[in-house]
Amino acid sequence: MTFSNAMLQRSVRRPKLIHLCALGVALMVANGTLLAATPAAAATTQGAGATPAVAPASLAVSKIDFKRGEDGSGRLILQFDGAGANPDLRTQGNSVVVDIGNATLPDTLQKSINVVDFATPVQRIDPKPYGGGTQLVLNTSTAFESLAYQTGNEYVVEISPRKSAPATGAITATTVTQAAAAVAQRGYSGKPVTFNFQDVPVRTVLQLIAEESNLNIVASDSVAGNVTLRLVNVPWDQALDIVLRAKGLDKRREGGVIWVAPQPELAKFEQDKEDARIAIDQRVDLVTEYVQINYHNAAQIFKALTEAKGIGGSSGGGGGGGGGSTSQEDSGFLSSRGRLVADERTNTLMISDIPKKVARMRELISVIDRPVDQVLIESRIVIATDTFARELGAKFGITGSRDNVYFSGNTTTNHSNITSDGENATEYQEALNEWAAGGGTGPVPVRPPRTINTGGLNWNLPVASTLNPGSLALSILNAGYLLDVELSAMQQESRGEVISNPRVVTTNQREAVIKQGKEIGYVTITGGTGGQAATPNVQFKEVLLELKVTPTITNDNRVFLNMSVKKDEVESYIVLEGYGQVPTINRREVNTAVLVDDGQTVVIGGVYEFTDRNSVNKVPFLGDVPFLGNLFKKRSRNKDKAELLVFVTPKVLRVAKTN
């Protein structure tokens, strides 16, 4: 609904008879049968049935301009060649339509304007003549918010992109401020109205707002003065607040009636009413009641209630007395005369106060003291490993003796082993000489057989013996020579999976901890410097599987989990000579907060490790010979894969509410 100043001037400047006409105009405005008249038309129109205004011959659109704002908004600026233009703004689907019924559009401006390059919600502007005046259509591409205002011979329309709610993370001062601003923006829900007033009485504006809101507005006798304002498409409740703020007024609402008065007058009325209530409460007899606490701890409830601002005597003042101090004390759950006592042995609260405060306290305790839903948190920690190893190696050696020359490829072999089995050339020669000196009589000395040492290796590059490899050996023995060739090969594959399944049940918003593991002892040394004797100390290190979680059940049947999962294990021990062993511990830990549906399983963490290693050990030069070089080298390949996954499944255990 649009109201102009011309409509109100007639009701202000006429005698009593004209006031009746103004009342008729207001009724027609409420029924939607009267269009807003322009100031020029209002000056020549004397009745409610005024005809639509005709644009002056000299009033026309002189310029159409478009700019981009800093926040990405599009700004349309219309300039007229004179004063008195009466634009009308409305939203039609994805477009914004501006009608100027009393301004013509020159032929040079009757063309579409493409404004896509400005990167605003506005894509195109279509100006055209319409009904003897001018119409501009602003076509948009996204959700938008519109704002219009008029200054002098210019009319400005701003089209801003509608901002979506940002994702909310941790609670900080910035997020709280943003939430408060969002709540403030949603505070007005009245029907949009448009006001264009020039120095009109405040009471008249309140009357028009009452017509739009269908509420009863009672203005105090001290409400006076005039106001000038221009509001376009503003909710009526926001328009009312703006008018009251501009004139130093305030309002109080009871049901469908709004009382408007100056702020000091309302403050004095409420102060007098509060003083009268306190005076009555001071003369009411106190009652004492005992409240049994069933599902909570009476001492904790007592602490929570007594920490509230102004409860009973905890504010430092005693009972009695009126004024500001008593009002401050009475702002809590109990009055200034009230007392609250907790008995831990019987888990009971004793309340002593006036009857209405006691009843309110019992209602408050009934809300606090109720069974709390529980949550079963089931966690699964899976550690999957996959290893693959392959090695190829060879041994090659040659040993033998010829013409009293002995050799072996293994430099570490004792040569006495080669001749210790009778293969001694000196002894054989001495026996032969003695046989010749004796005239050749007797049996001829026989040369002992040769024994070849099989332990001599020239190159020893086998597969690691700890892996129990398979091997293929070949030995060639001929005329005092021994050729040893041994090929060894190994392939090992292993897959493993370690699953830990800690589970814990806790109440809503209560931390639960479950641990399982052991403590590893190790020795530490203190002292030992400056002539002091070293003192061994035994310390312990925890190696645990631990689940620590605090659940919060939301209103939409989901669970917010603030949790920590830890799994330690001993990898190996470091041996310190003279001091024992020190453990090396592998730690796996996840600290996170996650929102999960009831009964849903979610992966809250995972670590994937992959190792691929190739190595070659070989004899220089010989290992590079094609084909035969394989006898002088060792190849190995290792692949290790390890994956850690943590699964969490919360289940809400509903607790029956009892009266």
Salt bridges, closest charged atoms under 4 A:
ASP99 OD2 - ARG90 NH1 2.28
ASP126 OD1 - ARG124 NE 3.13
GLU158 OE2 - ARG75 NH2 3.14
GLU212 OE1 - LYS191 NZ 3.13
ASP241 OD1 - LYS251 NZ 2.66
ASP250 OD2 - ARG252 NH1 3.16
GLU270 OE2 - ARG252 NE 2.33
ASP272 OD2 - LYS268 NZ 3.09
GLU274 OE2 - ARG277 NH2 2.44
ASP281 OD2 - ARG277 NH1 2.67
ASP281 OD1 - LYS356 NZ 3.67
GLU289 OE1 - ARG362 NH1 2.97
ASP330 OD2 - ARG277 NH2 2.66
ASP330 OD1 - LYS357 NZ 3.94
ASP373 OD2 - ARG654 NH1 2.65
ASP373 OD1 - LYS657 NZ 3.79
GLU378 OE2 - ARG380 NH1 3.67
ASP386 OD2 - ARG495 NE 3.52
ASP386 OD2 - LYS641 NZ 3.86
GLU493 OE1 - ARG495 NH1 3.93
GLU546 OE2 - LYS515 NZ 3.52
GLU546 OE1 - LYS566 NZ 3.66
ASP556 OD2 - ARG558 NH2 2.87
ASP568 OD1 - ARG587 NE 3.77
GLU569 OE2 - ARG588 NH1 3.23
GLU589 OE1 - ARG587 NH2 3.10
ASP597 OD1 - ARG558 NE 3.98
ASP612 OD2 - ARG637 NH2 3.52
ASP624 OD1 - LYS618 NZ 2.53
